[in-house]
Amino acid sequence: MIPSQEYFSTASKLNKLTTELSEQQVASLSVNGERLARDLHHSCQWGPGIRWGPNPTDTGMQRLALSQEDKHVRDWFVQTMTDLGCKITIDELGNIFAVRPGRRTDVPATFIGSHLDTQPTGGRYDGILGVLSGIEAIKTMNDLGLETEGGVGVVNWTNEEGARFPISMMSSGVWAGKISLEHAYNLKEVPTVASLPTAASAPETVKTALDMIGYVGSVPCSYKATPMAAHFELHIEQGPHLVSAGQRIGVVTAVQAYRWYKLQVTGRDCHTGTTAFQHRADAMYASARMMVKAREVATAHGCLASVGIVDARPGSVNTVPGLVSFSLDIRGPETSAVDVVSKKLKEEFDAIAAEEGKGIGKPCRVEWELDFDSPAVEFHEDCISCVQQSAEAVCAQDASVAEPKSLVRTIMSGAGHDSVFTSKIVPTSMIFVPCKDGVSHHPEEFTSAEDCATGASVILQAVVRYDRKRFQN
Amino acid sequence: MIPSQEYFSTASKLNKLTTELSEQQVASLSVNGERLARDLHHSCQWGPGIRWGPNPTDTGMQRLALSQEDKHVRDWFVQTMTDLGCKITIDELGNIFAVRPGRRTDVPATFIGSHLDTQPTGGRYDGILGVLSGIEAIKTMNDLGLETEGGVGVVNWTNEEGARFPISMMSSGVWAGKISLEHAYNLKEVPTVASLPTAASAPETVKTALDMIGYVGSVPCSYKATPMAAHFELHIEQGPHLVSAGQRIGVVTAVQAYRWYKLQVTGRDCHTGTTAFQHRADAMYASARMMVKAREVATAHGCLASVGIVDARPGSVNTVPGLVSFSLDIRGPETSAVDVVSKKLKEEFDAIAAEEGKGIGKPCRVEWELDFDSPAVEFHEDCISCVQQSAEAVCAQDASVAEPKSLVRTIMSGAGHDSVFTSKIVPTSMIFVPCKDGVSHHPEEFTSAEDCATGASVILQAVVRYDRKRFQN
C-alpha cells in the first residue's frame, strides 16, 4: 500500500522543494530516531569517559577540545558530511561548516550548530546532540528528496566548553567578531585539565593544539567569510524544569548573563605547626571564607556563583598556603544582577582579605581578573516562532497526546551556548529537550533516545520553516 | 703571647679528651660562626628558591627530598665529612650517617642530626642549620684536637619535610621502627609539588627517586643497624616566642602532638549555569565550609588546624566540582586535645556534608584518611640538662650580657622534627634559635649568622657534656 501524500514515513520520498510543501506536510516531518541514537553513540567511541552503568553506552565523555579524540570525531564528521553530499569549509580556528546546497546558490545557508568537545567529566549529549541532530536532519532531507531554497548547514564549533582552554564559546565568539583571533590562538590550557591522561602533558595553546591535530583551515574565522542566514541549536536543558514538569520541548527565548573571573588571593606561606592563627595570612582560609560568602550574596540577588578551579600554593601539608587562585562563575537573569553581585563580592572579599593577616600587619590581598563576560541575550522572534510552531507540530504527531501545546514551554538558558554569539550577527534560537534529573557536566548526563528524536524533528522542521519564511512570499 | 690554658679561640689547640676538660673549658667552647655561615650558604647553592632581596643569599630554598638538588648537596655532605675524617654509612632509605671516631670503638656515637631537604617554598635554615651545625661542630673539634670518648656523628635524615612525599620525618620514623620500610618506599610524590619545575614530571615513589639519585644504601634503616647514644638537633624556632622576647636560645623540652589527615569530599559534578543551589551537591562549597569550621573548632580547643593541599575535580570553570580532596593538619599541646578536635571536626564535617545535596537526595559524603599521627613527645632529661647548661654557658661568653640566664628559656616545639622519632629510641633533645618574625616554610625565613653560631656552639657543648656524662665516673 502506498501511503497518502500527506502522511509519510522517513523512508518515503517527497521529492519536493520546501516552499512547495503544505503546512501539514511540514508538520509531519520527523527524523529517524533510531538512526540518530546509533550515530550519536557511534560518535562517542572517541573519548569515552567514566563508566557509570553496565551497558555499552553507560559512560560519560572526556573529549577535550583539540585533543586526539576530538581529531578523530572531527575526521568522522567531515567524512560523514562529505558522503551526504555536503560541501566542507574549515576555518582558521578549526570550525567545520558542512553545507547541503539549496536551490539558490547566491544566499547563505541556514545552520544547525553546536559542538563535539566535552567537559573533562562530561556526558554524551551536551553539544554532541546538537551536531548529531544536524547530521540526522540532513540525512532525513536526503531520504525525502527534500530540496531547500537556501542551503542547510551543520557547524561544529571549536572549544565551546572552555574546559581545556578557559574561554567558553570561543570560536563562535571569534566568528562573531567579539573575541580576537590572537586572543583565542594564545589561550593556554588549564593545568588541572591538561594533567588528565587524555590531554597533552605539556601546556599547549589553542594554536599549537590546532596544529597538532591538523585543523587550522585557510578560511578566516568570521561571519564575513562564512556567512549564515540563521543559526538553530538543539541542546539538553541541563536543568530540571522540563523533566520535572513532564514537558518535552523548551523553546529558548533568552540566555542569562554570566561572567567568569579568576581570583588570586595572596597571603604569606608559614609553618602549620608553629604559627598561631593570629600570626597567619592564610590565603586558603581567606579563600574558603570567600567561597562561602559568594553563595550567600548570589542567593540574596537571585543569581548563581560557583567555584570550579582551585589552586593552592605551595601545596604542602605543613605549609599554610600563601597563594591561592580560584575561578568564580557568576550568573543571573539580567546583566545588571550580575553587575550587582560582582560589585558586592568585591567589597566582601576585600573585607575578608583585610581581616586575615592583620595580626602581623600583612593582610591578604585579593585580585580579580575578568576572563569572560557574556551579557544577557534575547533570541530572534522569527527563529523563536519557527521553533514554537515546530515544537507544537512534533508533539502533535503523537496521537496519544491530548494537549500537545502543554508539552512545550518557553525557557531561558542558564548556560552559554554558541548561539549566544551567533545571535549577535544572525537570527538565532535554541531548542531544549529534557535531561535526567537536570544533570549535565557529569558522566551520567542522560536524555532518552525518544527525547533526542523529538528535539531533532523540531530542529528539522524549524529549519524548513525558516527556509520557507525566507523565500515564500 | 700564648693564651692561657683556660681561654682559647677555636684556632688554638686543646689536644685533650672530653673527660679531661675542666667545666670552664667546656663552657668556653664555641664554633667558628663565619665558617658556619659560609658553609651554610655554600650548601644552599643546590636548590635556591624564590628571590626576595638583592643580596646573593636573599633567596629561599626549593630542595625537595631526593631531587637532583638534594643529590648534589648529599654528595657535598659525604665529601665534606669524609675530608674531615668521618666514616660514612648510608642506609637503605638514603639516611647518611657520618661518624668522627671517639677513643672507644665499642660504643655508639652521639649524633647531631637534621635534614637537608626543604619545602617547595622553603628557606635556608629549617633543617639545613641543623646539619651544618653538626659539620661545624666536627670542624671545631678537629681544630681543637678535641678527642671524645664515644664517637660524634652527624646525620642527614631523608625526607623530613614530607613535602614531596607526604609523610614528615619519614626516615627517622623508619629508623625508629615506627614506620615500615615498605610504606616509605611506596609513598608517591604529591602532584602539586611534583609539578614544580625542579621535580620529576612523572610521579615517582620514594624508592624510584632514591634509585634515580643513587642513594639506596646497603645498610638496613634501623636503630639496630645504626645505633646512637643520643640525638641532638639544632633548629630555628619557626615561631615568634624567642624573637619577640629578645631571647637567644630555646631549650626544647617537648613537641606538640599532631595528625595529618587526607579528606575526600564527594558530591556531584553539575553545570554551574543551570543548577540552582538547592539542586547542587557542590563538593567545593562543602569543603570551603569545612575549612572555615576547622579553624573555629581548633581555636576553641587551643589547637591549630590547617589546610595546605587542595584538589578540586574535574577542575573546570563551568562545572561544579563533584570531588574535592584536601589535607588537614591538626596540632595541639597534648595528644588528647588533638583527639578532641579530630572527633569534633568529624561530626561537624558530616553535618556540613549532609546539608549540601540534601535537596536532590544525594548529599555530599566526607571520608577521612589518617596519613600520619605523631603523639606529643617529651625529651630526655639528660639531654635537656646538657642543652640547658650549654645554653647558659654560651650566653655567658658574651661579656656585655648582664644576665645570661635571661636569654635562655625552655620551650615546646610546634613542629615535628626527626628528634620526635629518635626520642622513641635514644635520649634526645633540641635547641631552638630565633628566626625573623617567627616565619618559616617561606623563602624569607631568616636567622642571623650570630644566632646560628650561638646555636651551633650550644650543640657543640651539649655533645661534649653528654660525652662526659656518659663516661666520666
Contacts between the chains, C-beta under 8 A, distances in Angstrom:
chain1	res1	chain2	res2	distance
A	119	B	269	7.9
A	119	B	314	6.6
A	119	B	316	5.6
A	119	B	318	7.8
A	119	B	319	5.4
A	120	B	314	4.1
A	120	B	315	7.0
A	120	B	316	6.0
A	120	B	319	7.8
A	121	B	269	5.2
A	121	B	313	7.4
A	121	B	314	4.3
A	121	B	319	7.0
A	121	B	322	7.2
A	161	B	316	7.5
A	161	B	318	7.5
A	162	B	316	7.8
A	162	B	317	6.4
A	162	B	318	6.7
A	163	B	314	7.8
A	163	B	316	4.3
A	163	B	317	7.7
A	163	B	318	7.6
A	163	B	319	7.4
A	166	B	317	5.8
A	168	B	317	7.6
A	168	B	318	6.3
A	190	B	315	6.6
A	190	B	316	7.3
A	191	B	195	7.4
A	192	B	312	7.7
A	192	B	313	7.7
A	192	B	314	7.7
A	192	B	315	3.1
A	193	B	314	7.2
A	193	B	315	5.7
A	193	B	316	6.4
A	195	B	191	7.3
A	195	B	195	7.6
A	196	B	314	8.0
A	201	B	201	6.9
A	237	B	274	7.2
A	238	B	271	4.7
A	238	B	273	7.5
A	238	B	274	3.9
A	238	B	275	7.7
A	239	B	271	7.8
A	239	B	274	4.0
A	239	B	275	6.9
A	239	B	276	7.8
A	240	B	276	7.9
A	240	B	279	6.2
A	256	B	273	7.1
A	258	B	273	6.1
A	260	B	317	5.4
A	260	B	318	7.8
A	268	B	439	7.3
A	268	B	442	6.4
A	269	B	119	7.9
A	269	B	121	5.2
A	269	B	441	5.6
A	269	B	442	4.2
A	269	B	443	7.8
A	270	B	439	5.7
A	270	B	440	6.9
A	270	B	441	5.8
A	270	B	442	5.8
A	271	B	238	4.8
A	271	B	239	7.8
A	271	B	414	7.3
A	271	B	415	5.8
A	271	B	440	4.9
A	271	B	441	4.4
A	272	B	304	6.6
A	272	B	306	3.8
A	272	B	308	6.3
A	272	B	329	4.6
A	272	B	331	7.2
A	272	B	441	7.8
A	273	B	238	7.5
A	273	B	256	7.0
A	273	B	258	6.1
A	273	B	304	6.9
A	273	B	329	7.3
A	273	B	331	5.1
A	273	B	413	7.9
A	273	B	414	4.2
A	273	B	415	4.0
A	273	B	416	6.8
A	274	B	237	7.2
A	274	B	238	4.0
A	274	B	239	4.1
A	274	B	413	7.7
A	274	B	414	3.6
A	274	B	415	5.1
A	274	B	438	7.1
A	274	B	440	6.9
A	275	B	238	7.8
A	275	B	239	6.9
A	275	B	304	7.8
A	275	B	414	7.8
A	275	B	438	7.0
A	275	B	439	7.9
A	276	B	239	7.9
A	276	B	240	8.0
A	276	B	304	7.5
A	277	B	295	6.3
A	277	B	298	7.8
A	277	B	299	6.2
A	277	B	304	7.1
A	279	B	240	6.4
A	279	B	438	6.5
A	282	B	306	7.3
A	284	B	291	6.7
A	284	B	307	5.2
A	284	B	308	7.6
A	284	B	310	6.6
A	285	B	291	6.3
A	285	B	292	7.3
A	285	B	295	6.1
A	285	B	307	7.4
A	287	B	288	7.6
A	288	B	287	7.6
A	288	B	288	4.1
A	288	B	289	7.7
A	288	B	291	3.8
A	288	B	292	5.3
A	288	B	307	7.6
A	289	B	288	7.7
A	289	B	292	5.7
A	291	B	284	6.7
A	291	B	285	6.3
A	291	B	288	3.7
A	292	B	285	7.3
A	292	B	288	5.3
A	292	B	289	5.7
A	292	B	292	6.0
A	295	B	277	6.2
A	295	B	285	6.1
A	298	B	277	7.8
A	299	B	277	6.2
A	304	B	272	6.7
A	304	B	273	6.9
A	304	B	275	7.8
A	304	B	276	7.5
A	304	B	277	7.1
A	306	B	272	3.8
A	306	B	282	7.3
A	306	B	318	7.7
A	306	B	320	5.6
A	307	B	284	5.2
A	307	B	285	7.4
A	307	B	288	7.6
A	307	B	312	7.7
A	307	B	321	7.7
A	308	B	272	6.3
A	308	B	284	7.6
A	308	B	312	7.2
A	308	B	315	6.9
A	308	B	316	5.3
A	308	B	317	4.8
A	308	B	318	6.3
A	308	B	319	5.4
A	308	B	320	6.7
A	308	B	321	6.2
A	309	B	312	6.8
A	309	B	315	5.2
A	309	B	316	6.9
A	309	B	317	6.0
A	310	B	284	6.6
A	310	B	310	5.4
A	310	B	311	7.9
A	310	B	312	4.5
A	310	B	321	7.9
A	310	B	324	7.9
A	311	B	310	7.9
A	312	B	192	7.7
A	312	B	307	7.7
A	312	B	308	7.3
A	312	B	309	6.8
A	312	B	310	4.5
A	313	B	121	7.4
A	313	B	192	7.6
A	314	B	119	6.6
A	314	B	120	4.1
A	314	B	121	4.3
A	314	B	163	7.8
A	314	B	192	7.7
A	314	B	193	7.2
A	314	B	196	8.0
A	315	B	120	7.0
A	315	B	190	6.5
A	315	B	192	3.1
A	315	B	193	5.6
A	315	B	308	6.9
A	315	B	309	5.2
A	316	B	119	5.5
A	316	B	120	6.0
A	316	B	161	7.4
A	316	B	162	7.8
A	316	B	163	4.3
A	316	B	190	7.3
A	316	B	193	6.3
A	316	B	308	5.3
A	316	B	309	6.9
A	316	B	441	7.5
A	317	B	162	6.3
A	317	B	163	7.7
A	317	B	166	5.8
A	317	B	168	7.5
A	317	B	260	5.4
A	317	B	308	4.8
A	317	B	309	6.0
A	317	B	327	4.4
A	317	B	329	5.6
A	317	B	371	7.6
A	318	B	119	7.8
A	318	B	161	7.5
A	318	B	162	6.7
A	318	B	163	7.6
A	318	B	168	6.3
A	318	B	260	7.8
A	318	B	306	7.7
A	318	B	308	6.3
A	318	B	329	5.8
A	318	B	415	7.4
A	318	B	416	8.0
A	318	B	441	6.9
A	319	B	119	5.4
A	319	B	120	7.8
A	319	B	121	7.1
A	319	B	163	7.4
A	319	B	308	5.4
A	319	B	441	4.2
A	319	B	442	8.0
A	320	B	306	5.5
A	320	B	308	6.7
A	320	B	441	7.5
A	321	B	307	7.7
A	321	B	308	6.2
A	321	B	310	7.9
A	322	B	121	7.2
A	322	B	442	7.0
A	324	B	310	7.9
A	327	B	317	4.4
A	329	B	272	4.6
A	329	B	273	7.3
A	329	B	317	5.6
A	329	B	318	5.8
A	331	B	272	7.2
A	331	B	273	5.1
A	360	B	437	7.2
A	371	B	317	7.5
A	413	B	273	7.9
A	413	B	274	7.7
A	414	B	271	7.2
A	414	B	273	4.2
A	414	B	274	3.6
A	414	B	275	7.7
A	415	B	271	5.8
A	415	B	273	4.0
A	415	B	274	5.1
A	415	B	318	7.4
A	416	B	273	6.7
A	437	B	360	7.1
A	438	B	274	7.2
A	438	B	275	7.0
A	438	B	279	6.4
A	439	B	268	7.2
A	439	B	270	5.7
A	439	B	275	7.9
A	440	B	270	6.9
A	440	B	271	4.9
A	440	B	274	6.9
A	441	B	269	5.5
A	441	B	270	5.8
A	441	B	271	4.4
A	441	B	272	7.8
A	441	B	316	7.5
A	441	B	318	6.9
A	441	B	319	4.2
A	441	B	320	7.5
A	442	B	268	6.4
A	442	B	269	4.2
A	442	B	270	5.8
A	442	B	319	8.0
A	442	B	322	6.9
A	443	B	269	7.7
